[in-house]
Amino acid sequence: MTDLPAADEQAHLPSSKDLADRIADALTLHRQGKLAEAEAIYRSVLSQAPLHVDALHLLGVIHHQRGENAVAAELLERAIGLDPDLDAVHANYGLVLQALKRPQEALANYNRALHLAPDFAAGYMNRGNALLDLNRPAEAIASYDRALKLKPNMALALVNRGTALEALGRHQEALTDYDSALQLKPDDPLALNNRANALRDLKRYGESANSFARLIAIDPNYDYAWGYKFFSQLYGCDWSAYDATRSRIMVGVERGERADTPFTFLAHCESAPAQLKCARTYIAHKHPPSSKPLWSGERYRHDKIRLAYVSADFHGHATSRLIAELFELHDTSRFESWAISLGPNEKGEMRERLECSFYRFVNTQGSSDRDVAQLLREQEIDIAVDLKGLTESSRTGIFAHRAAPVQVSYLGYPGTMGADYIDYLIADPHVVPPSHDSFYSEKIIRLPDTYQANDRKRPIAEHTPTRAELALPGEGVVFCCFNNNYKITPAVFDGWMRLLKRVEPSVLWLLQDNPEASRNLTDEAERRGVRGTRLVFAPRIGLAEHLARQRQADLFLDTFPCNAHTTASDALWAGLPILTCMGDSFASRVAGSLLNAVGLPELIAHSLHDYEALAFTLATEPGLLAQIRSKLARNRATHPLFDTDRFRRHIESAYIEIYRRYQSQEPPAAFDVAPDTR
């Protein structure tokens, strides 16, 4: 909210001195936070002078402060109609419009306010906020710069400029702004929260967790702070107070508190019902359905089904590594496939390949959620597929506008979105068995083999580096896990360390993501009686080389409760067997789905005890492990997992059925896709 207008500067005084004095008295009460008393005076003035601009304006401000923005908008519109040249009214109307998620109209009002009052620092800041809501961060930064030039010590403008810088990937500059804001307001919760997030983006996980801890000390119930703090710790493999923190978050989620975000919750939560609760709480807060949906029941009539994939990952991202060939194989006689690209225009081999795969490839970077949703509506897209879900860089707000008649969640997010405007979730009988349907807000489409697309064109480098070149020992078993470090939990790591002690000689080969994680994992090994040198860390390298080096591993040990996803597919494509533990949540059943589809269900355990026992058996019976590797090599070419065209036929059957239901005005319903027998 902008500062309340000063009685001697901003108030539009009526001719009656009595009314002017009463407005001045009300303003004093208003500034003191005595809203009910101030409201009574404003209403008294309006009872005598219904067209009193100041009373309408300031009564609208009170309604905005109470969160009653529809009422506030009506009052402020009336005030503007009576006098369109009051900068404060336009400025506050802009705030109301932003709260109503109408940023384009808010921007117009801020521009009008600044035309009337060019030196209004808060106006430039709020204008920047509207531009940020419109996904125009570079312009937002320019507006924040104007605000800070006029008022250098405006802490909130510094914080908001930092947010815009982060949107452009300029995390170090954002951190500088947050630190500057904290020098002005050392205990500002928003600055602390944003600083912690910037530090996480910079992979300074310990500092990030400490910043979140400071925030929690100031405000224990700050939105999602506990979950973000825990996630930073997990990325750095800092397991101090693991059980207590996890329990605190679980209790908060069950109470309907904003204790964790759905994506970060997946890393440590094994409960599908709790994940639904977390997602519903988050969606209600961040992405409620639009009160004015763009699609309202029309039936489009086209020769082909218009199918749009919406993602920020149309470049060398894990999602594209899985799905690129599906795009290339879509039946163009039945489907008109669109790519709605939300992310950076990163040039490269994958981007060029993807741009050639669609009927239309539309770069919408810099467009607001509503603008993208409007594009889908104007192009009469029949089925919009969200490939991001609730992961990083997601744009759920597009779907909240009901951009298309049928809206589908697929591939990017392994769980429910908790949003009633997402009609379907594409899954399979392994990741979401029928008994789990009630844990999902979406209707479940079950593909017959696996839900996960795979690209047979993923290159594997011809050269296989030697173990010595990879810093691996020449003899002994090489266990490996190339999952992101945050997925490693203390219980799983306990089992791994027991394996290393029982299987001599052996090492554990892990992904080298950040120095804190490597250091903490080494320390945790030592605490469990295992020499730290038996952990070998693999730096990130190109995909083809990464797949090739996996030939030197013996067995991939999966994580729990968040399995390997693309990483599991990569390992199996490279010929490396993966041992997994299957739980109750989608994220804990993904590797099991892939193993079933490649004909290796014997590598699925259903408890960590059985998982550890099976790992020991495979490590100590080389003949058995060799048989499994040979079976994987055979099955890779004959089983459904890597039969992309078979998968294409199945998912297209799903699209055809949901299109039929929509055209027949039937509500969304769960169904199984029959296996293609060709």
Stockholm file with secondary structure:
# STOCKHOLM 1.0

chainA/1-678         MTDLPAADEQAHLPSSKDLADRIADALTLHRQGKLAEAEAIYRSVLSQAPLHVDALHLLGVIHHQRGENAVAAELLERAIGLDPDLDAVHANYGLVLQALKRPQEALANYNRALHLAPDFAAGYMNRGNALLDLNRPAEAIASYDRALKLKPNMALALVNRGTALEALGRHQEALTDYDSALQLKPDDPLALNNRANALRDLKRYGESANSFARLIAIDPNYDYAWGYKFFSQLYGCDWSAYDATRSRIMVGVERGERADTPFTFLAHCESAPAQLKCARTYIAHKHPPSSKPLWSGERYRHDKIRLAYVSADFHGHATSRLIAELFELHDTSRFESWAISLGPNEKGEMRERLECSFYRFVNTQGSSDRDVAQLLREQEIDIAVDLKGLTESSRTGIFAHRAAPVQVSYLGYPGTMGADYIDYLIADPHVVPPSHDSFYSEKIIRLPDTYQANDRKRPIAEHTPTRAELALPGEGVVFCCFNNNYKITPAVFDGWMRLLKRVEPSVLWLLQDNPEASRNLTDEAERRGVRGTRLVFAPRIGLAEHLARQRQADLFLDTFPCNAHTTASDALWAGLPILTCMGDSFASRVAGSLLNAVGLPELIAHSLHDYEALAFTLATEPGLLAQIRSKLARNRATHPLFDTDRFRRHIESAYIEIYRRYQSQEPPAAFDVAPDTR
#=GR chainA/1-678 SS CCCCCCTTTTCCCCSCHHHHHHHHHHHHHHHTTCHHHHHHHHHHHHHHCTTCHHHHHHHHHHHHHTTCHHHHHHHHHHHHHHCTTCHHHHHHHHHHHHHTTCHHHHHHHHHHHHHHCTTCHHHHHHHHHHHHHTTCHHHHHHHHHHHHHHCTTCHHHHHHHHHHHHHTTCHHHHHHHHHHHHHHSTTCHHHHHHHHHHHHHTTCHHHHHHHHHHHHHHCTTCTTHHHHHHHHHHHTTCCTTHHHHHHHHHHHHHTTCCCCCHHHHHTTCCCHHHHHHHHHHHHHHHCCCCSSCSCCSCCCCCSSEEEEEEESCTTTSHHHHHHHHHHHHSCTTTEEEEEEECSCCCCSHHHHHHHTTSSEEEECTTCCHHHHHHHHHHTTCSEEEESCTTSTTCCHHHHHTCCSSEEEECSSCSSCCCCTTCCEEEECTTTSCGGGGGGCSSEEEECSSCSCCCCTTCCCCSCCCCTGGGTCCSSSEEEEECSCGGGCCHHHHHHHHHHHHHSSSEEEEEEECCHHHHHHHHHHHHHTTCCGGGEEEEECCCHHHHHHHGGGCSEEECCSSSCCSHHHHHHHHTTCCEEEECCSSGGGSHHHHHHHHTTCGGGEESSHHHHHHHHHHHHHCHHHHHHHHHHHHHHHHHSGGGCHHHHHHHHHHHHHHHHHHHHTTCCCCCEECCCCCC
#=GC SS_cons         CCCCCCTTTTCCCCSCHHHHHHHHHHHHHHHTTCHHHHHHHHHHHHHHCTTCHHHHHHHHHHHHHTTCHHHHHHHHHHHHHHCTTCHHHHHHHHHHHHHTTCHHHHHHHHHHHHHHCTTCHHHHHHHHHHHHHTTCHHHHHHHHHHHHHHCTTCHHHHHHHHHHHHHTTCHHHHHHHHHHHHHHSTTCHHHHHHHHHHHHHTTCHHHHHHHHHHHHHHCTTCTTHHHHHHHHHHHTTCCTTHHHHHHHHHHHHHTTCCCCCHHHHHTTCCCHHHHHHHHHHHHHHHCCCCSSCSCCSCCCCCSSEEEEEEESCTTTSHHHHHHHHHHHHSCTTTEEEEEEECSCCCCSHHHHHHHTTSSEEEECTTCCHHHHHHHHHHTTCSEEEESCTTSTTCCHHHHHTCCSSEEEECSSCSSCCCCTTCCEEEECTTTSCGGGGGGCSSEEEECSSCSCCCCTTCCCCSCCCCTGGGTCCSSSEEEEECSCGGGCCHHHHHHHHHHHHHSSSEEEEEEECCHHHHHHHHHHHHHTTCCGGGEEEEECCCHHHHHHHGGGCSEEECCSSSCCSHHHHHHHHTTCCEEEECCSSGGGSHHHHHHHHTTCGGGEESSHHHHHHHHHHHHHCHHHHHHHHHHHHHHHHHSGGGCHHHHHHHHHHHHHHHHHHHHTTCCCCCEECCCCCC
//
